[in-house]
Structure formats: C-alpha cells, structure tokens
Amino acid sequence: MTEEELRKIARKRAKAKTGFYIHLIVYIIVNILLVSIWYFTSDSSGLPWFVFPLVGWGIALVIHGKVAFRGSSLEDMEDRMTERELAKLKAKQSE
C-alpha cells in the first residue's frame, strides 16, 4: 500500500473513533439530564422511566464503539468480500 492509501485508511479510522467519542459525550449529557428530570419531577417510588432510553441507547453506543475500535465497518467488510470475489474470478480466468 502506498503512503496515501495508508493515510486515507488512518483518517477513516480516526473519524470513526472521533464520532464515537462525540456520541459518548452526548449520551452522558442527555442521560444525566433525563435522570435529573426524573429525580426532580417524580416521586422516588415510581418507575424509573429513564432506564429505558439509557439501556436502549447504551446498546447502540456499545455497537458503535465496537465498530469504531475494531475497524469492522460494513464498508470494510464489503472491501474484503470484493477482494475475495476478485481473487476467485482471476483464478477461474487463469484455468
């Protein structure tokens, strides 16, 4: 791979990680706000409704983190599949 190709891949990975950190910060701020709203407007014996968005969004955040830090995005998977198919076609053509 050339230096330019490596730089392009590194930039893509850095953007994915930056996107995850922004997502994490927004998740923390919004959920602190939701917990505060629940705490100040509900009696403590009621259902803690903030748990539902916290858990649902948390699952999405975990998935985002795995994609960002493992580098296994759909685009990467598509690139690998394309390379395999290309190798198959070249092998078949050389027969």
Secondary structure, 3 states (H helix, E strand, C coil): CCHHHHHHHHHHHHHHHHHHHHHHHHHHHHHHHHHHHHHHHCCCCCCCCCHHHHHHHHHHHHHHHHHHHHCCCHHHHHHHHHHHHHHHHHHHHHC
